[in-house]
Amino acid sequence: MKVRFFERIKEVEGRLGDTEIILNSFILSWTPYPQLNWGISREDLGKMHVLFMTDDRDRYIDKLFAMGRGEKNEFCCHAHNAQEKRPSV
C-alpha cells in the first residue's frame, strides 16, 4: 500500500547507517479527504504522511516541511525520530 511507504523509507534510512542522511516520503492528494471513503481518519492519514492539498491549501506545504524536519508542533501529529528539533532554514 502506497500510504505505508513512509515506514519503508525509514527502514532504508536505518540500513544506510549514516545519521547525516534523512529520508522521508509524502503523498500529496488533490482528492479532498471526504471523497476518499477509505475508512481511515484524516489524523491517521496525516501520521502516514498523506497531506490534502485541496482541503488544506494554505498549510500543507508548512506541514510537509515541519514533518520532514521531524518537528512535533501544530502542523503534525508526531515525529518519526528522536532527533532534536532542527533550526528552520
PDB file of N, CA, C and O in Angstrom:
ATOM      1  N   MET A   1       0.833  -1.173   0.000  1.00  0.00           N
ATOM      2  CA  MET A   1       0.000   0.000   0.000  1.00  0.00           C
ATOM      3  C   MET A   1       0.884   1.244   0.000  1.00  0.00           C
ATOM      4  O   MET A   1       1.779   1.363   0.836  1.00  0.00           O
ATOM      5  N   LYS A   2       0.650   2.151  -0.905  1.00  0.00           N
ATOM      6  CA  LYS A   2       1.487   3.341  -1.054  1.00  0.00           C
ATOM      7  C   LYS A   2       1.540   4.196   0.194  1.00  0.00           C
ATOM      8  O   LYS A   2       2.567   4.812   0.480  1.00  0.00           O
ATOM      9  N   VAL A   3       0.436   4.245   0.953  1.00  0.00           N
ATOM     10  CA  VAL A   3       0.433   5.102   2.137  1.00  0.00           C
ATOM     11  C   VAL A   3       1.345   4.584   3.233  1.00  0.00           C
ATOM     12  O   VAL A   3       1.549   5.285   4.223  1.00  0.00           O
ATOM     13  N   ARG A   4       1.891   3.415   3.105  1.00  0.00           N
ATOM     14  CA  ARG A   4       2.832   2.844   4.075  1.00  0.00           C
ATOM     15  C   ARG A   4       4.292   3.081   3.680  1.00  0.00           C
ATOM     16  O   ARG A   4       5.197   2.667   4.404  1.00  0.00           O
ATOM     17  N   PHE A   5       4.530   3.730   2.560  1.00  0.00           N
ATOM     18  CA  PHE A   5       5.899   3.941   2.100  1.00  0.00           C
ATOM     19  C   PHE A   5       6.700   4.781   3.090  1.00  0.00           C
ATOM     20  O   PHE A   5       7.920   4.641   3.170  1.00  0.00           O
ATOM     21  N   PHE A   6       6.030   5.651   3.843  1.00  0.00           N
ATOM     22  CA  PHE A   6       6.738   6.468   4.829  1.00  0.00           C
ATOM     23  C   PHE A   6       7.472   5.596   5.842  1.00  0.00           C
ATOM     24  O   PHE A   6       8.512   6.000   6.361  1.00  0.00           O
ATOM     25  N   GLU A   7       6.946   4.402   6.131  1.00  0.00           N
ATOM     26  CA  GLU A   7       7.616   3.463   7.038  1.00  0.00           C
ATOM     27  C   GLU A   7       8.775   2.760   6.337  1.00  0.00           C
ATOM     28  O   GLU A   7       9.854   2.611   6.910  1.00  0.00           O
ATOM     29  N   ARG A   8       8.554   2.341   5.128  1.00  0.00           N
ATOM     30  CA  ARG A   8       9.597   1.612   4.390  1.00  0.00           C
ATOM     31  C   ARG A   8      10.823   2.487   4.148  1.00  0.00           C
ATOM     32  O   ARG A   8      11.956   2.012   4.221  1.00  0.00           O
ATOM     33  N   ILE A   9      10.591   3.772   3.860  1.00  0.00           N
ATOM     34  CA  ILE A   9      11.719   4.656   3.578  1.00  0.00           C
ATOM     35  C   ILE A   9      12.558   4.859   4.845  1.00  0.00           C
ATOM     36  O   ILE A   9      13.770   5.052   4.758  1.00  0.00           O
ATOM     37  N   LYS A  10      11.924   4.818   6.009  1.00  0.00           N
ATOM     38  CA  LYS A  10      12.676   4.932   7.263  1.00  0.00           C
ATOM     39  C   LYS A  10      13.508   3.670   7.506  1.00  0.00           C
ATOM     40  O   LYS A  10      14.586   3.749   8.097  1.00  0.00           O
ATOM     41  N   GLU A  11      13.027   2.522   7.064  1.00  0.00           N
ATOM     42  CA  GLU A  11      13.815   1.294   7.148  1.00  0.00           C
ATOM     43  C   GLU A  11      15.065   1.418   6.292  1.00  0.00           C
ATOM     44  O   GLU A  11      16.154   1.028   6.712  1.00  0.00           O
ATOM     45  N   VAL A  12      14.906   1.958   5.097  1.00  0.00           N
ATOM     46  CA  VAL A  12      16.050   2.178   4.204  1.00  0.00           C
ATOM     47  C   VAL A  12      17.029   3.152   4.861  1.00  0.00           C
ATOM     48  O   VAL A  12      18.241   2.937   4.839  1.00  0.00           O
ATOM     49  N   GLU A  13      16.493   4.215   5.439  1.00  0.00           N
ATOM     50  CA  GLU A  13      17.346   5.198   6.129  1.00  0.00           C
ATOM     51  C   GLU A  13      18.179   4.515   7.207  1.00  0.00           C
ATOM     52  O   GLU A  13      19.378   4.771   7.320  1.00  0.00           O
ATOM     53  N   GLY A  14      17.559   3.659   7.991  1.00  0.00           N
ATOM     54  CA  GLY A  14      18.277   2.950   9.050  1.00  0.00           C
ATOM     55  C   GLY A  14      19.376   2.052   8.521  1.00  0.00           C
ATOM     56  O   GLY A  14      20.451   1.958   9.113  1.00  0.00           O
ATOM     57  N   ARG A  15      19.105   1.389   7.402  1.00  0.00           N
ATOM     58  CA  ARG A  15      20.113   0.487   6.815  1.00  0.00           C
ATOM     59  C   ARG A  15      21.315   1.246   6.279  1.00  0.00           C
ATOM     60  O   ARG A  15      22.410   0.690   6.186  1.00  0.00           O
ATOM     61  N   LEU A  16      21.120   2.515   5.926  1.00  0.00           N
ATOM     62  CA  LEU A  16      22.241   3.306   5.415  1.00  0.00           C
ATOM     63  C   LEU A  16      23.294   3.541   6.487  1.00  0.00           C
ATOM     64  O   LEU A  16      24.483   3.648   6.186  1.00  0.00           O
ATOM     65  N   GLY A  17      22.856   3.622   7.742  1.00  0.00           N
ATOM     66  CA  GLY A  17      23.794   3.772   8.839  1.00  0.00           C
ATOM     67  C   GLY A  17      24.505   5.115   8.882  1.00  0.00           C
ATOM     68  O   GLY A  17      25.560   5.232   9.506  1.00  0.00           O
ATOM     69  N   ASP A  18      23.955   6.118   8.238  1.00  0.00           N
ATOM     70  CA  ASP A  18      24.566   7.450   8.211  1.00  0.00           C
ATOM     71  C   ASP A  18      23.575   8.438   8.812  1.00  0.00           C
ATOM     72  O   ASP A  18      22.543   8.732   8.210  1.00  0.00           O
ATOM     73  N   THR A  19      23.887   8.948   9.996  1.00  0.00           N
ATOM     74  CA  THR A  19      22.959   9.848  10.685  1.00  0.00           C
ATOM     75  C   THR A  19      22.806  11.192   9.988  1.00  0.00           C
ATOM     76  O   THR A  19      21.923  11.971  10.346  1.00  0.00           O
ATOM     77  N   GLU A  20      23.636  11.475   9.016  1.00  0.00           N
ATOM     78  CA  GLU A  20      23.530  12.726   8.263  1.00  0.00           C
ATOM     79  C   GLU A  20      22.479  12.642   7.151  1.00  0.00           C
ATOM     80  O   GLU A  20      22.078  13.666   6.597  1.00  0.00           O
ATOM     81  N   ILE A  21      22.038  11.439   6.828  1.00  0.00           N
ATOM     82  CA  ILE A  21      21.062  11.251   5.756  1.00  0.00           C
ATOM     83  C   ILE A  21      19.693  10.992   6.375  1.00  0.00           C
ATOM     84  O   ILE A  21      19.525  10.089   7.195  1.00  0.00           O
ATOM     85  N   ILE A  22      18.729  11.796   5.969  1.00  0.00           N
ATOM     86  CA  ILE A  22      17.352  11.659   6.438  1.00  0.00           C
ATOM     87  C   ILE A  22      16.462  11.456   5.226  1.00  0.00           C
ATOM     88  O   ILE A  22      16.458  12.275   4.307  1.00  0.00           O
ATOM     89  N   LEU A  23      15.704  10.362   5.224  1.00  0.00           N
ATOM     90  CA  LEU A  23      14.789  10.068   4.126  1.00  0.00           C
ATOM     91  C   LEU A  23      13.353  10.188   4.618  1.00  0.00           C
ATOM     92  O   LEU A  23      13.028   9.740   5.718  1.00  0.00           O
ATOM     93  N   ASN A  24      12.506  10.784   3.813  1.00  0.00           N
ATOM     94  CA  ASN A  24      11.084  10.917   4.108  1.00  0.00           C
ATOM     95  C   ASN A  24      10.303  10.753   2.817  1.00  0.00           C
ATOM     96  O   ASN A  24      10.842  10.938   1.726  1.00  0.00           O
ATOM     97  N   SER A  25       9.041  10.409   2.948  1.00  0.00           N
ATOM     98  CA  SER A  25       8.156  10.371   1.783  1.00  0.00           C
ATOM     99  C   SER A  25       6.813  10.963   2.190  1.00  0.00           C
ATOM    100  O   SER A  25       6.400  10.876   3.346  1.00  0.00           O
ATOM    101  N   PHE A  26       6.145  11.563   1.219  1.00  0.00           N
ATOM    102  CA  PHE A  26       4.841  12.168   1.435  1.00  0.00           C
ATOM    103  C   PHE A  26       3.961  11.890   0.235  1.00  0.00           C
ATOM    104  O   PHE A  26       4.443  11.760  -0.890  1.00  0.00           O
ATOM    105  N   ILE A  27       2.680  11.800   0.482  1.00  0.00           N
ATOM    106  CA  ILE A  27       1.696  11.733  -0.589  1.00  0.00           C
ATOM    107  C   ILE A  27       0.904  13.028  -0.521  1.00  0.00           C
ATOM    108  O   ILE A  27       0.322  13.360   0.511  1.00  0.00           O
ATOM    109  N   LEU A  28       0.888  13.753  -1.626  1.00  0.00           N
ATOM    110  CA  LEU A  28       0.114  14.987  -1.725  1.00  0.00           C
ATOM    111  C   LEU A  28      -1.113  14.675  -2.566  1.00  0.00           C
ATOM    112  O   LEU A  28      -1.007  14.353  -3.749  1.00  0.00           O
ATOM    113  N   SER A  29      -2.270  14.775  -1.943  1.00  0.00           N
ATOM    114  CA  SER A  29      -3.514  14.380  -2.603  1.00  0.00           C
ATOM    115  C   SER A  29      -4.306  15.586  -3.078  1.00  0.00           C
ATOM    116  O   SER A  29      -4.553  16.521  -2.316  1.00  0.00           O
ATOM    117  N   TRP A  30      -4.703  15.556  -4.354  1.00  0.00           N
ATOM    118  CA  TRP A  30      -5.639  16.561  -4.880  1.00  0.00           C
ATOM    119  C   TRP A  30      -7.068  16.188  -4.520  1.00  0.00           C
ATOM    120  O   TRP A  30      -7.960  17.036  -4.541  1.00  0.00           O
ATOM    121  N   THR A  31      -7.287  14.922  -4.189  1.00  0.00           N
ATOM    122  CA  THR A  31      -8.631  14.458  -3.841  1.00  0.00           C
ATOM    123  C   THR A  31      -8.976  14.947  -2.438  1.00  0.00           C
ATOM    124  O   THR A  31      -8.228  14.678  -1.497  1.00  0.00           O
ATOM    125  N   PRO A  32     -10.077  15.651  -2.277  1.00  0.00           N
ATOM    126  CA  PRO A  32     -10.475  16.082  -0.936  1.00  0.00           C
ATOM    127  C   PRO A  32     -10.725  14.871  -0.036  1.00  0.00           C
ATOM    128  O   PRO A  32     -11.230  13.843  -0.488  1.00  0.00           O
ATOM    129  N   TYR A  33     -10.367  15.006   1.231  1.00  0.00           N
ATOM    130  CA  TYR A  33     -10.492  13.906   2.178  1.00  0.00           C
ATOM    131  C   TYR A  33     -11.887  13.269   2.175  1.00  0.00           C
ATOM    132  O   TYR A  33     -11.981  12.042   2.148  1.00  0.00           O
ATOM    133  N   PRO A  34     -12.981  14.055   2.202  1.00  0.00           N
ATOM    134  CA  PRO A  34     -14.311  13.418   2.277  1.00  0.00           C
ATOM    135  C   PRO A  34     -14.629  12.494   1.085  1.00  0.00           C
ATOM    136  O   PRO A  34     -15.490  11.621   1.203  1.00  0.00           O
ATOM    137  N   GLN A  35     -13.958  12.672  -0.040  1.00  0.00           N
ATOM    138  CA  GLN A  35     -14.221  11.833  -1.207  1.00  0.00           C
ATOM    139  C   GLN A  35     -13.493  10.489  -1.165  1.00  0.00           C
ATOM    140  O   GLN A  35     -13.794   9.608  -1.970  1.00  0.00           O
ATOM    141  N   LEU A  36     -12.556  10.318  -0.258  1.00  0.00           N
ATOM    142  CA  LEU A  36     -11.761   9.086  -0.236  1.00  0.00           C
ATOM    143  C   LEU A  36     -12.555   7.869   0.210  1.00  0.00           C
ATOM    144  O   LEU A  36     -12.483   6.816  -0.424  1.00  0.00           O
ATOM    145  N   ASN A  37     -13.308   8.000   1.288  1.00  0.00           N
ATOM    146  CA  ASN A  37     -14.073   6.872   1.816  1.00  0.00           C
ATOM    147  C   ASN A  37     -13.202   5.639   2.047  1.00  0.00           C
ATOM    148  O   ASN A  37     -13.599   4.528   1.695  1.00  0.00           O
ATOM    149  N   TRP A  38     -12.030   5.822   2.627  1.00  0.00           N
ATOM    150  CA  TRP A  38     -11.109   4.719   2.892  1.00  0.00           C
ATOM    151  C   TRP A  38     -11.320   4.105   4.261  1.00  0.00           C
ATOM    152  O   TRP A  38     -10.774   3.040   4.550  1.00  0.00           O
ATOM    153  N   GLY A  39     -12.103   4.756   5.108  1.00  0.00           N
ATOM    154  CA  GLY A  39     -12.280   4.255   6.465  1.00  0.00           C
ATOM    155  C   GLY A  39     -11.081   4.540   7.358  1.00  0.00           C
ATOM    156  O   GLY A  39     -10.905   3.887   8.386  1.00  0.00           O
ATOM    157  N   ILE A  40     -10.265   5.500   6.978  1.00  0.00           N
ATOM    158  CA  ILE A  40      -9.096   5.910   7.763  1.00  0.00           C
ATOM    159  C   ILE A  40      -9.291   7.382   8.107  1.00  0.00           C
ATOM    160  O   ILE A  40      -9.617   8.186   7.234  1.00  0.00           O
ATOM    161  N   SER A  41      -9.095   7.733   9.365  1.00  0.00           N
ATOM    162  CA  SER A  41      -9.300   9.125   9.771  1.00  0.00           C
ATOM    163  C   SER A  41      -8.264  10.041   9.120  1.00  0.00           C
ATOM    164  O   SER A  41      -7.182   9.607   8.727  1.00  0.00           O
ATOM    165  N   ARG A  42      -8.622  11.299   9.020  1.00  0.00           N
ATOM    166  CA  ARG A  42      -7.688  12.300   8.476  1.00  0.00           C
ATOM    167  C   ARG A  42      -6.425  12.349   9.333  1.00  0.00           C
ATOM    168  O   ARG A  42      -5.319  12.474   8.808  1.00  0.00           O
ATOM    169  N   GLU A  43      -6.593  12.248  10.660  1.00  0.00           N
ATOM    170  CA  GLU A  43      -5.439  12.268  11.565  1.00  0.00           C
ATOM    171  C   GLU A  43      -4.516  11.086  11.290  1.00  0.00           C
ATOM    172  O   GLU A  43      -3.298  11.254  11.224  1.00  0.00           O
ATOM    173  N   ASP A  44      -5.086   9.889  11.128  1.00  0.00           N
ATOM    174  CA  ASP A  44      -4.257   8.709  10.840  1.00  0.00           C
ATOM    175  C   ASP A  44      -3.558   8.833   9.492  1.00  0.00           C
ATOM    176  O   ASP A  44      -2.402   8.432   9.355  1.00  0.00           O
ATOM    177  N   LEU A  45      -4.240   9.379   8.508  1.00  0.00           N
ATOM    178  CA  LEU A  45      -3.590   9.601   7.212  1.00  0.00           C
ATOM    179  C   LEU A  45      -2.460  10.614   7.349  1.00  0.00           C
ATOM    180  O   LEU A  45      -1.415  10.470   6.714  1.00  0.00           O
ATOM    181  N   GLY A  46      -2.664  11.637   8.175  1.00  0.00           N
ATOM    182  CA  GLY A  46      -1.595  12.604   8.428  1.00  0.00           C
ATOM    183  C   GLY A  46      -0.372  11.937   9.033  1.00  0.00           C
ATOM    184  O   GLY A  46       0.760  12.270   8.685  1.00  0.00           O
ATOM    185  N   LYS A  47      -0.600  10.994   9.940  1.00  0.00           N
ATOM    186  CA  LYS A  47       0.507  10.248  10.545  1.00  0.00           C
ATOM    187  C   LYS A  47       1.240   9.410   9.506  1.00  0.00           C
ATOM    188  O   LYS A  47       2.414   9.081   9.679  1.00  0.00           O
ATOM    189  N   MET A  48       0.540   9.066   8.424  1.00  0.00           N
ATOM    190  CA  MET A  48       1.141   8.286   7.336  1.00  0.00           C
ATOM    191  C   MET A  48       1.685   9.196   6.238  1.00  0.00           C
ATOM    192  O   MET A  48       1.990   8.739   5.137  1.00  0.00           O
ATOM    193  N   HIS A  49       1.805  10.486   6.547  1.00  0.00           N
ATOM    194  CA  HIS A  49       2.364  11.482   5.635  1.00  0.00           C
ATOM    195  C   HIS A  49       1.517  11.698   4.388  1.00  0.00           C
ATOM    196  O   HIS A  49       2.053  11.958   3.310  1.00  0.00           O
ATOM    197  N   VAL A  50       0.203  11.594   4.525  1.00  0.00           N
ATOM    198  CA  VAL A  50      -0.716  11.924   3.439  1.00  0.00           C
ATOM    199  C   VAL A  50      -1.269  13.312   3.743  1.00  0.00           C
ATOM    200  O   VAL A  50      -1.904  13.526   4.776  1.00  0.00           O
ATOM    201  N   LEU A  51      -1.021  14.249   2.834  1.00  0.00           N
ATOM    202  CA  LEU A  51      -1.462  15.627   3.001  1.00  0.00           C
ATOM    203  C   LEU A  51      -2.463  15.973   1.905  1.00  0.00           C
ATOM    204  O   LEU A  51      -2.327  15.533   0.764  1.00  0.00           O
ATOM    205  N   PHE A  52      -3.457  16.756   2.261  1.00  0.00           N
ATOM    206  CA  PHE A  52      -4.535  17.103   1.336  1.00  0.00           C
ATOM    207  C   PHE A  52      -4.372  18.540   0.856  1.00  0.00           C
ATOM    208  O   PHE A  52      -4.589  19.493   1.604  1.00  0.00           O
ATOM    209  N   MET A  53      -3.989  18.669  -0.401  1.00  0.00           N
ATOM    210  CA  MET A  53      -3.708  19.984  -0.955  1.00  0.00           C
ATOM    211  C   MET A  53      -4.966  20.829  -1.110  1.00  0.00           C
ATOM    212  O   MET A  53      -4.927  22.036  -0.874  1.00  0.00           O
ATOM    213  N   THR A  54      -6.068  20.224  -1.498  1.00  0.00           N
ATOM    214  CA  THR A  54      -7.305  20.972  -1.715  1.00  0.00           C
ATOM    215  C   THR A  54      -7.922  21.396  -0.387  1.00  0.00           C
ATOM    216  O   THR A  54      -8.345  22.542  -0.235  1.00  0.00           O
ATOM    217  N   ASP A  55      -7.974  20.477   0.570  1.00  0.00           N
ATOM    218  CA  ASP A  55      -8.598  20.767   1.865  1.00  0.00           C
ATOM    219  C   ASP A  55      -7.770  21.705   2.727  1.00  0.00           C
ATOM    220  O   ASP A  55      -8.318  22.428   3.559  1.00  0.00           O
ATOM    221  N   ASP A  56      -6.473  21.702   2.539  1.00  0.00           N
ATOM    222  CA  ASP A  56      -5.573  22.426   3.432  1.00  0.00           C
ATOM    223  C   ASP A  56      -4.583  23.259   2.624  1.00  0.00           C
ATOM    224  O   ASP A  56      -3.388  23.292   2.920  1.00  0.00           O
ATOM    225  N   ARG A  57      -5.098  23.924   1.611  1.00  0.00           N
ATOM    226  CA  ARG A  57      -4.225  24.595   0.646  1.00  0.00           C
ATOM    227  C   ARG A  57      -3.321  25.652   1.245  1.00  0.00           C
ATOM    228  O   ARG A  57      -2.272  25.937   0.666  1.00  0.00           O
ATOM    229  N   ASP A  58      -3.670  26.246   2.369  1.00  0.00           N
ATOM    230  CA  ASP A  58      -2.839  27.295   2.957  1.00  0.00           C
ATOM    231  C   ASP A  58      -1.767  26.767   3.907  1.00  0.00           C
ATOM    232  O   ASP A  58      -0.901  27.528   4.337  1.00  0.00           O
ATOM    233  N   ARG A  59      -1.811  25.474   4.242  1.00  0.00           N
ATOM    234  CA  ARG A  59      -0.867  24.957   5.242  1.00  0.00           C
ATOM    235  C   ARG A  59      -0.166  23.662   4.873  1.00  0.00           C
ATOM    236  O   ARG A  59       0.753  23.258   5.586  1.00  0.00           O
ATOM    237  N   TYR A  60      -0.554  22.989   3.792  1.00  0.00           N
ATOM    238  CA  TYR A  60       0.032  21.666   3.552  1.00  0.00           C
ATOM    239  C   TYR A  60       1.541  21.728   3.305  1.00  0.00           C
ATOM    240  O   TYR A  60       2.256  20.796   3.673  1.00  0.00           O
ATOM    241  N   ILE A  61       2.033  22.791   2.699  1.00  0.00           N
ATOM    242  CA  ILE A  61       3.483  22.919   2.474  1.00  0.00           C
ATOM    243  C   ILE A  61       4.203  23.084   3.814  1.00  0.00           C
ATOM    244  O   ILE A  61       5.245  22.468   4.039  1.00  0.00           O
ATOM    245  N   ASP A  62       3.648  23.915   4.705  1.00  0.00           N
ATOM    246  CA  ASP A  62       4.242  24.074   6.036  1.00  0.00           C
ATOM    247  C   ASP A  62       4.251  22.745   6.786  1.00  0.00           C
ATOM    248  O   ASP A  62       5.232  22.411   7.450  1.00  0.00           O
ATOM    249  N   LYS A  63       3.169  21.996   6.680  1.00  0.00           N
ATOM    250  CA  LYS A  63       3.089  20.686   7.324  1.00  0.00           C
ATOM    251  C   LYS A  63       4.171  19.759   6.771  1.00  0.00           C
ATOM    252  O   LYS A  63       4.861  19.081   7.532  1.00  0.00           O
ATOM    253  N   LEU A  64       4.315  19.731   5.455  1.00  0.00           N
ATOM    254  CA  LEU A  64       5.296  18.855   4.816  1.00  0.00           C
ATOM    255  C   LEU A  64       6.700  19.147   5.344  1.00  0.00           C
ATOM    256  O   LEU A  64       7.420  18.227   5.731  1.00  0.00           O
ATOM    257  N   PHE A  65       7.091  20.416   5.359  1.00  0.00           N
ATOM    258  CA  PHE A  65       8.439  20.750   5.820  1.00  0.00           C
ATOM    259  C   PHE A  65       8.611  20.499   7.316  1.00  0.00           C
ATOM    260  O   PHE A  65       9.667  20.031   7.741  1.00  0.00           O
ATOM    261  N   ALA A  66       7.595  20.801   8.118  1.00  0.00           N
ATOM    262  CA  ALA A  66       7.692  20.545   9.557  1.00  0.00           C
ATOM    263  C   ALA A  66       7.843  19.057   9.818  1.00  0.00           C
ATOM    264  O   ALA A  66       8.693  18.650  10.611  1.00  0.00           O
ATOM    265  N   MET A  67       7.033  18.244   9.163  1.00  0.00           N
ATOM    266  CA  MET A  67       7.116  16.800   9.347  1.00  0.00           C
ATOM    267  C   MET A  67       8.435  16.260   8.814  1.00  0.00           C
ATOM    268  O   MET A  67       9.017  15.353   9.408  1.00  0.00           O
ATOM    269  N   GLY A  68       8.913  16.808   7.702  1.00  0.00           N
ATOM    270  CA  GLY A  68      10.184  16.385   7.135  1.00  0.00           C
ATOM    271  C   GLY A  68      11.353  16.658   8.056  1.00  0.00           C
ATOM    272  O   GLY A  68      12.352  15.939   8.044  1.00  0.00           O
ATOM    273  N   ARG A  69      11.219  17.716   8.864  1.00  0.00           N
ATOM    274  CA  ARG A  69      12.263  18.034   9.851  1.00  0.00           C
ATOM    275  C   ARG A  69      12.079  17.256  11.135  1.00  0.00           C
ATOM    276  O   ARG A  69      12.905  17.352  12.043  1.00  0.00           O
ATOM    277  N   GLY A  70      10.995  16.478  11.223  1.00  0.00           N
ATOM    278  CA  GLY A  70      10.740  15.698  12.437  1.00  0.00           C
ATOM    279  C   GLY A  70      10.183  16.525  13.568  1.00  0.00           C
ATOM    280  O   GLY A  70      10.268  16.121  14.728  1.00  0.00           O
ATOM    281  N   GLU A  71       9.611  17.681  13.257  1.00  0.00           N
ATOM    282  CA  GLU A  71       9.071  18.552  14.296  1.00  0.00           C
ATOM    283  C   GLU A  71       7.743  18.036  14.809  1.00  0.00           C
ATOM    284  O   GLU A  71       6.945  17.461  14.068  1.00  0.00           O
ATOM    285  N   LYS A  72       7.530  18.253  16.068  1.00  0.00           N
ATOM    286  CA  LYS A  72       6.260  17.925  16.708  1.00  0.00           C
ATOM    287  C   LYS A  72       5.631  19.265  17.066  1.00  0.00           C
ATOM    288  O   LYS A  72       6.036  19.903  18.038  1.00  0.00           O
ATOM    289  N   ASN A  73       4.647  19.691  16.288  1.00  0.00           N
ATOM    290  CA  ASN A  73       4.044  21.002  16.521  1.00  0.00           C
ATOM    291  C   ASN A  73       2.600  21.000  16.046  1.00  0.00           C
ATOM    292  O   ASN A  73       2.006  19.939  15.850  1.00  0.00           O
ATOM    293  N   GLU A  74       2.043  22.172  15.864  1.00  0.00           N
ATOM    294  CA  GLU A  74       0.641  22.242  15.458  1.00  0.00           C
ATOM    295  C   GLU A  74       0.404  21.700  14.052  1.00  0.00           C
ATOM    296  O   GLU A  74      -0.744  21.465  13.673  1.00  0.00           O
ATOM    297  N   PHE A  75       1.449  21.500  13.283  1.00  0.00           N
ATOM    298  CA  PHE A  75       1.287  21.028  11.913  1.00  0.00           C
ATOM    299  C   PHE A  75       1.220  19.514  11.800  1.00  0.00           C
ATOM    300  O   PHE A  75       0.665  18.988  10.836  1.00  0.00           O
ATOM    301  N   CYS A  76       1.772  18.820  12.763  1.00  0.00           N
ATOM    302  CA  CYS A  76       1.817  17.367  12.597  1.00  0.00           C
ATOM    303  C   CYS A  76       1.624  16.656  13.919  1.00  0.00           C
ATOM    304  O   CYS A  76       1.825  17.219  14.995  1.00  0.00           O
ATOM    305  N   CYS A  77       1.240  15.435  13.807  1.00  0.00           N
ATOM    306  CA  CYS A  77       0.812  14.661  14.974  1.00  0.00           C
ATOM    307  C   CYS A  77       1.961  14.004  15.709  1.00  0.00           C
ATOM    308  O   CYS A  77       1.816  13.674  16.886  1.00  0.00           O
ATOM    309  N   HIS A  78       3.089  13.802  15.067  1.00  0.00           N
ATOM    310  CA  HIS A  78       4.166  13.048  15.687  1.00  0.00           C
ATOM    311  C   HIS A  78       5.465  13.323  14.970  1.00  0.00           C
ATOM    312  O   HIS A  78       5.477  13.902  13.883  1.00  0.00           O
ATOM    313  N   ALA A  79       6.535  12.916  15.566  1.00  0.00           N
ATOM    314  CA  ALA A  79       7.853  12.956  14.937  1.00  0.00           C
ATOM    315  C   ALA A  79       8.296  11.512  14.737  1.00  0.00           C
ATOM    316  O   ALA A  79       7.994  10.647  15.559  1.00  0.00           O
ATOM    317  N   HIS A  80       9.010  11.253  13.651  1.00  0.00           N
ATOM    318  CA  HIS A  80       9.426   9.884  13.358  1.00  0.00           C
ATOM    319  C   HIS A  80      10.695   9.456  14.055  1.00  0.00           C
ATOM    320  O   HIS A  80      10.987   8.264  14.150  1.00  0.00           O
ATOM    321  N   ASN A  81      11.447  10.417  14.541  1.00  0.00           N
ATOM    322  CA  ASN A  81      12.660  10.023  15.230  1.00  0.00           C
ATOM    323  C   ASN A  81      12.863  10.922  16.424  1.00  0.00           C
ATOM    324  O   ASN A  81      12.149  11.910  16.599  1.00  0.00           O
ATOM    325  N   ALA A  82      13.826  10.584  17.235  1.00  0.00           N
ATOM    326  CA  ALA A  82      14.039  11.321  18.471  1.00  0.00           C
ATOM    327  C   ALA A  82      15.083  12.424  18.310  1.00  0.00           C
ATOM    328  O   ALA A  82      15.651  12.880  19.302  1.00  0.00           O
ATOM    329  N   GLN A  83      15.340  12.854  17.095  1.00  0.00           N
ATOM    330  CA  GLN A  83      16.332  13.891  16.870  1.00  0.00           C
ATOM    331  C   GLN A  83      15.865  15.200  17.485  1.00  0.00           C
ATOM    332  O   GLN A  83      14.667  15.431  17.650  1.00  0.00           O
ATOM    333  N   GLU A  84      16.811  16.040  17.817  1.00  0.00           N
ATOM    334  CA  GLU A  84      16.492  17.370  18.309  1.00  0.00           C
ATOM    335  C   GLU A  84      15.794  18.144  17.204  1.00  0.00           C
ATOM    336  O   GLU A  84      15.984  17.865  16.021  1.00  0.00           O
ATOM    337  N   LYS A  85      15.003  19.096  17.589  1.00  0.00           N
ATOM    338  CA  LYS A  85      14.355  19.955  16.614  1.00  0.00           C
ATOM    339  C   LYS A  85      15.435  20.721  15.860  1.00  0.00           C
ATOM    340  O   LYS A  85      16.289  21.369  16.466  1.00  0.00           O
ATOM    341  N   ARG A  86      15.390  20.643  14.559  1.00  0.00           N
ATOM    342  CA  ARG A  86      16.375  21.310  13.736  1.00  0.00           C
ATOM    343  C   ARG A  86      15.984  22.756  13.520  1.00  0.00           C
ATOM    344  O   ARG A  86      14.794  23.062  13.455  1.00  0.00           O
ATOM    345  N   PRO A  87      16.944  23.651  13.407  1.00  0.00           N
ATOM    346  CA  PRO A  87      16.601  25.054  13.164  1.00  0.00           C
ATOM    347  C   PRO A  87      15.991  25.217  11.785  1.00  0.00           C
ATOM    348  O   PRO A  87      16.342  24.501  10.848  1.00  0.00           O
ATOM    349  N   SER A  88      15.080  26.160  11.672  1.00  0.00           N
ATOM    350  CA  SER A  88      14.466  26.448  10.371  1.00  0.00           C
ATOM    351  C   SER A  88      15.484  27.129   9.481  1.00  0.00           C
ATOM    352  O   SER A  88      16.332  27.890   9.947  1.00  0.00           O
ATOM    353  N   VAL A  89      15.385  26.842   8.186  1.00  0.00           N
ATOM    354  CA  VAL A  89      16.274  27.476   7.220  1.00  0.00           C
ATOM    355  C   VAL A  89      15.510  28.433   6.354  1.00  0.00           C
ATOM    356  O   VAL A  89      16.091  29.067   5.473  1.00  0.00           O
TER     357      VAL A  89
END
